[in-house]
Amino acid sequence: MKLTLAGLLASVALLAGCTSAPAAAPIAAPAPHDDFVLPADAYAFTVPETGEIDLARALLVGQCMTRFGYAFDAAAARAALTRAGSGTVADLGYYGNKRRYGVTDRSIAARYGYHLVSQMTSAAPAGAPGFGQLTATMRAVLTGKSAPGRVNGRPVPAGGCARTAADALSPDGVLGEADVVAEVGGQSYRDSFADPAVVAAFGRWSSCMHDKGYAYQTPRDAGAEFDVNNSAVPAAEIAAAEADVACKQQTNLVAVWHGFEVSFQNARIKDDAAAFATAKKNHDARMSRVAGVLGGP
């Protein structure tokens, strides 16, 4: 999880009432027994931490918008983002790796197939949390796009209230993990598909799935024929997901796959210890700023 400009825009979309994937929110940290832990996670942001960033940013946006005369309900924003955050943890787990290797939980497969849990259990937010429906002028103040020079007697800042909020939390504009952390997380996953042990495990899994009537070459192919945006989960999808999980367990696929990533990331962190130490320092500094916002009135 890396919150750069793309993350900022996703948060703005949520505030604007878009139905894109919900941001996480600060909730009680669950035991990560149903997630996978990787070495780079020690330097990255957990899903609840990402939610705290999103909430702090939303509150700062609200404070900015009130200066232009718009009403903002902070309690409603907190509640809406907390509900969204619960769904994000259910989908991605504590560290964000729950679906890294596809569906791996028998109970999830049996109930939701390849669908995300939040899609089946959470309603999309109505309007922007804390604001309700946004007018065109409110959107302009929020994003700075197509904004008049002044609104209600005040100049609209460059980038709007969204940029003002982001800058308050992180002067360099980066609200998530450092590039080196995001890079090693992506590289270990990509390189895993060329590792001989992982490739062999894929072969065993594919053979197991073939015996159950499914022609999947790798776990990334599993479930591709189903519409996971549909509000209903067909029995065929559940059957495929259950077979997928069973074959992963039978072939020890996830342990092999995860093991490669652990070894890869440990080696990279050791080789670039100074950069990862800096990343951890910056992580802590950003979360300190977030705590200052969330602990305020």
C-alpha positions as CSV (number, residue, x, y, z in Angstrom):
1,M,0.0,0.0,0.0
2,K,1.5,3.2,-1.1
3,L,-0.4,6.5,-0.7
4,T,1.1,8.9,-3.2
5,L,-0.9,11.1,-5.6
6,A,-2.9,8.0,-6.6
7,G,-3.9,7.4,-3.0
8,L,-4.8,11.0,-2.6
9,L,-7.1,10.9,-5.6
10,A,-8.7,7.7,-4.4
11,S,-9.5,9.4,-1.1
12,V,-10.9,12.4,-2.9
13,A,-13.1,10.1,-4.9
14,L,-14.5,8.6,-1.7
15,L,-15.2,12.1,-0.3
16,A,-16.9,12.9,-3.5
17,G,-19.3,10.0,-3.2
18,C,-17.6,7.8,-5.7
19,T,-18.3,4.0,-5.4
20,S,-14.6,3.0,-5.8
21,A,-13.0,0.7,-3.2
22,P,-13.6,2.1,0.3
23,A,-10.7,3.5,2.3
24,A,-9.9,1.8,5.6
25,A,-10.6,3.5,8.9
26,P,-9.2,3.2,12.5
27,I,-10.8,0.2,14.1
28,A,-9.7,-2.3,16.7
29,A,-6.6,-4.1,15.2
30,P,-7.6,-7.7,14.7
31,A,-5.3,-10.6,15.3
32,P,-3.7,-11.1,11.8
33,H,-4.2,-14.9,11.9
34,D,-5.9,-14.8,8.5
35,D,-3.3,-12.7,6.8
36,F,0.2,-13.2,5.6
37,V,3.1,-11.3,7.1
38,L,6.1,-10.4,4.9
39,P,9.4,-8.7,6.0
40,A,8.6,-5.5,4.3
41,D,5.4,-5.1,6.4
42,A,7.6,-4.0,9.3
43,Y,8.3,-0.8,7.2
44,A,4.9,-0.4,5.6
45,F,1.5,0.8,6.8
46,T,-1.0,-1.7,8.1
47,V,-4.5,-1.5,6.8
48,P,-5.8,0.1,10.0
49,E,-2.9,2.7,9.8
50,T,-3.9,3.5,6.2
51,G,-7.4,4.0,7.6
52,E,-6.1,6.4,10.2
53,I,-4.3,8.4,7.4
54,D,-7.5,8.5,5.4
55,L,-9.6,9.6,8.4
56,A,-7.1,12.3,9.4
57,R,-7.0,13.5,5.8
58,A,-10.8,13.6,5.7
59,L,-11.0,15.6,8.9
60,L,-8.4,18.1,7.6
61,V,-10.4,18.4,4.4
62,G,-13.5,19.1,6.5
63,Q,-11.7,21.8,8.5
64,C,-10.6,23.4,5.2
65,M,-14.1,23.2,3.7
66,T,-15.7,24.8,6.7
67,R,-13.5,27.9,6.2
68,F,-15.4,28.3,2.9
69,G,-18.7,28.2,4.7
70,Y,-19.6,24.5,4.1
71,A,-21.0,22.4,7.0
72,F,-19.0,19.3,7.9
73,D,-20.1,16.6,10.3
74,A,-16.9,15.1,11.7
75,A,-18.8,12.4,13.6
76,A,-20.6,11.2,10.5
77,A,-17.3,11.1,8.6
78,R,-15.7,9.0,11.3
79,A,-18.6,6.6,11.4
80,A,-18.7,6.2,7.6
81,L,-15.0,5.7,7.2
82,T,-14.9,3.2,10.1
83,R,-17.6,1.1,8.5
84,A,-15.6,1.2,5.2
85,G,-12.5,0.3,7.1
86,S,-14.1,-2.8,8.6
87,G,-14.8,-4.0,5.1
88,T,-11.3,-3.3,3.9
89,V,-9.8,-5.4,6.8
90,A,-12.3,-8.2,6.0
91,D,-11.1,-8.1,2.4
92,L,-7.4,-7.5,2.7
93,G,-6.5,-8.5,6.3
94,Y,-4.3,-6.6,8.8
95,Y,-1.3,-6.3,6.5
96,G,-3.1,-6.1,3.2
97,N,-1.9,-9.5,2.1
98,K,-4.9,-11.7,2.7
99,R,-5.7,-12.1,-1.1
100,R,-2.0,-11.9,-2.2
101,Y,-2.1,-15.6,-3.1
102,G,-5.8,-15.6,-4.1
103,V,-8.5,-17.1,-2.0
104,T,-6.9,-19.2,0.8
105,D,-9.6,-19.4,3.5
106,R,-12.1,-22.3,3.2
107,S,-14.8,-20.4,5.0
108,I,-14.5,-17.4,2.7
109,A,-14.5,-19.6,-0.4
110,A,-17.6,-21.5,0.8
111,R,-19.6,-18.3,1.5
112,Y,-18.3,-15.7,-1.0
113,G,-16.4,-17.6,-3.7
114,Y,-14.0,-15.1,-5.3
115,H,-16.0,-12.1,-4.3
116,L,-14.7,-9.6,-1.8
117,V,-16.4,-9.9,1.6
118,S,-17.2,-6.2,1.8
119,Q,-18.9,-6.3,-1.6
120,M,-21.4,-8.7,-0.2
121,T,-21.8,-7.2,3.3
122,S,-21.3,-3.4,3.1
123,A,-23.4,-0.8,1.4
124,A,-21.7,1.9,-0.6
125,P,-21.6,5.3,1.2
126,A,-24.3,7.8,0.1
127,G,-22.7,11.1,-0.8
128,A,-19.5,12.3,0.8
129,P,-18.9,11.3,4.4
130,G,-19.5,14.4,6.6
131,F,-20.8,16.5,3.7
132,G,-23.6,14.6,2.0
133,Q,-24.0,15.3,-1.7
134,L,-21.4,17.7,-3.1
135,T,-22.4,20.7,-5.3
136,A,-20.2,21.6,-8.3
137,T,-18.7,24.5,-6.4
138,M,-17.9,22.3,-3.4
139,R,-16.1,19.8,-5.7
140,A,-14.1,22.6,-7.1
141,V,-13.1,23.8,-3.6
142,L,-12.3,20.2,-2.7
143,T,-10.1,19.4,-5.7
144,G,-9.0,22.8,-6.9
145,K,-10.2,21.8,-10.4
146,S,-12.2,24.4,-12.4
147,A,-12.4,26.5,-9.2
148,P,-13.1,30.2,-9.3
149,G,-10.4,32.4,-7.8
150,R,-12.5,33.0,-4.6
151,V,-15.4,31.2,-3.0
152,N,-17.4,32.9,-0.3
153,G,-14.8,35.6,-0.1
154,R,-11.8,33.2,0.3
155,P,-9.1,32.2,-2.2
156,V,-9.2,28.6,-3.2
157,P,-5.8,27.0,-2.6
158,A,-3.9,25.3,-5.4
159,G,-5.0,21.7,-5.4
160,G,-8.0,22.6,-3.3
161,C,-8.7,21.4,0.2
162,A,-7.6,17.9,-0.7
163,R,-4.0,19.1,-1.4
164,T,-4.0,21.3,1.7
165,A,-4.9,18.3,3.9
166,A,-2.3,16.1,2.3
167,D,0.4,18.7,2.7
168,A,-0.5,19.1,6.4
169,L,0.1,15.4,6.9
170,S,3.2,15.0,4.8
171,P,5.1,18.0,3.3
172,D,6.6,15.8,0.6
173,G,3.1,14.7,-0.5
174,V,3.7,11.0,0.2
175,L,1.3,9.5,2.8
176,G,2.3,5.9,2.6
177,E,5.3,3.7,2.5
178,A,8.5,4.7,0.8
179,D,9.3,3.7,-2.7
180,V,11.9,1.2,-1.6
181,V,9.2,-0.6,0.5
182,A,6.6,-0.6,-2.2
183,E,9.3,-1.7,-4.8
184,V,10.5,-4.7,-2.8
185,G,6.9,-5.8,-2.2
186,G,6.1,-5.7,-5.8
187,Q,9.3,-7.3,-7.0
188,S,9.2,-10.3,-4.7
189,Y,5.7,-11.1,-6.0
190,R,6.7,-10.7,-9.6
191,D,9.9,-12.7,-9.3
192,S,8.0,-15.5,-7.5
193,F,6.5,-16.5,-10.8
194,A,9.9,-17.4,-12.1
195,D,11.2,-19.3,-9.0
196,P,11.6,-23.0,-9.8
197,A,10.0,-24.1,-6.5
198,V,7.0,-21.9,-6.9
199,V,6.6,-22.9,-10.6
200,A,6.7,-26.5,-9.5
201,A,4.1,-25.8,-6.8
202,F,1.9,-24.1,-9.5
203,G,2.2,-27.3,-11.6
204,R,1.0,-29.5,-8.7
205,W,-1.8,-27.1,-8.0
206,S,-2.9,-27.0,-11.6
207,S,-2.9,-30.8,-11.8
208,C,-5.0,-31.0,-8.7
209,M,-7.4,-28.5,-10.1
210,H,-7.5,-30.4,-13.4
211,D,-8.5,-33.5,-11.5
212,K,-11.4,-31.5,-10.1
213,G,-12.5,-30.4,-13.5
214,Y,-10.8,-26.9,-13.8
215,A,-8.3,-25.9,-16.5
216,Y,-6.3,-23.3,-14.6
217,Q,-2.5,-22.9,-15.2
218,T,-1.8,-20.7,-12.2
219,P,-3.7,-19.4,-9.2
220,R,-4.0,-16.0,-11.0
221,D,-6.2,-17.7,-13.5
222,A,-8.6,-19.1,-10.9
223,G,-12.1,-17.7,-11.0
224,A,-11.4,-15.4,-14.0
225,E,-14.6,-16.7,-15.7
226,F,-16.8,-15.4,-12.9
227,D,-18.2,-11.8,-12.6
228,V,-17.1,-10.8,-9.1
229,N,-18.9,-7.5,-9.5
230,N,-22.2,-9.3,-9.5
231,S,-24.3,-9.0,-6.3
232,A,-24.9,-12.7,-6.3
233,V,-22.4,-15.5,-5.9
234,P,-23.3,-18.5,-8.1
235,A,-22.9,-22.0,-6.8
236,A,-20.4,-22.7,-9.6
237,E,-18.1,-19.9,-8.3
238,I,-18.3,-21.2,-4.8
239,A,-17.4,-24.7,-6.0
240,A,-14.4,-23.4,-8.0
241,A,-13.1,-21.4,-5.0
242,E,-13.5,-24.3,-2.6
243,A,-11.6,-26.5,-5.0
244,D,-8.9,-23.8,-5.4
245,V,-8.4,-23.6,-1.6
246,A,-8.4,-27.4,-1.2
247,C,-5.7,-27.8,-3.9
248,K,-3.6,-25.0,-2.4
249,Q,-3.7,-26.8,0.9
250,Q,-3.1,-30.2,-0.7
251,T,0.0,-29.1,-2.6
252,N,1.4,-26.8,0.1
253,L,1.4,-24.0,-2.5
254,V,1.0,-21.0,-0.3
255,A,3.8,-22.1,2.1
256,V,6.2,-22.4,-0.9
257,W,5.0,-19.2,-2.5
258,H,5.1,-17.2,0.7
259,G,8.5,-18.7,1.6
260,F,10.1,-17.4,-1.6
261,E,8.8,-13.9,-0.9
262,V,10.1,-14.0,2.7
263,S,13.6,-15.0,1.6
264,F,13.6,-12.5,-1.2
265,Q,12.5,-9.6,0.9
266,N,14.9,-10.4,3.8
267,A,17.8,-10.4,1.4
268,R,16.8,-7.0,-0.1
269,I,16.2,-5.4,3.3
270,K,19.6,-6.6,4.5
271,D,21.3,-5.2,1.3
272,D,19.6,-1.9,1.7
273,A,19.3,-1.5,5.4
274,A,19.9,2.3,5.5
275,A,17.0,2.9,3.1
276,F,14.6,0.7,5.0
277,A,15.7,2.4,8.3
278,T,14.9,5.8,6.7
279,A,11.5,4.4,5.5
280,K,10.6,3.3,9.1
281,K,11.6,6.7,10.4
282,N,9.4,8.5,7.9
283,H,6.6,6.0,8.6
284,D,6.7,6.9,12.3
285,A,6.8,10.6,11.6
286,R,3.8,10.5,9.4
287,M,1.8,8.5,11.9
288,S,2.8,11.0,14.6
289,R,1.2,13.7,12.4
290,V,-1.9,11.6,11.9
291,A,-2.1,11.0,15.7
292,G,-2.0,14.8,16.3
293,V,-5.0,15.3,14.0
294,L,-7.0,12.4,15.3
295,G,-6.3,13.3,18.9
296,G,-7.5,16.9,18.4
297,P,-10.9,18.3,19.0
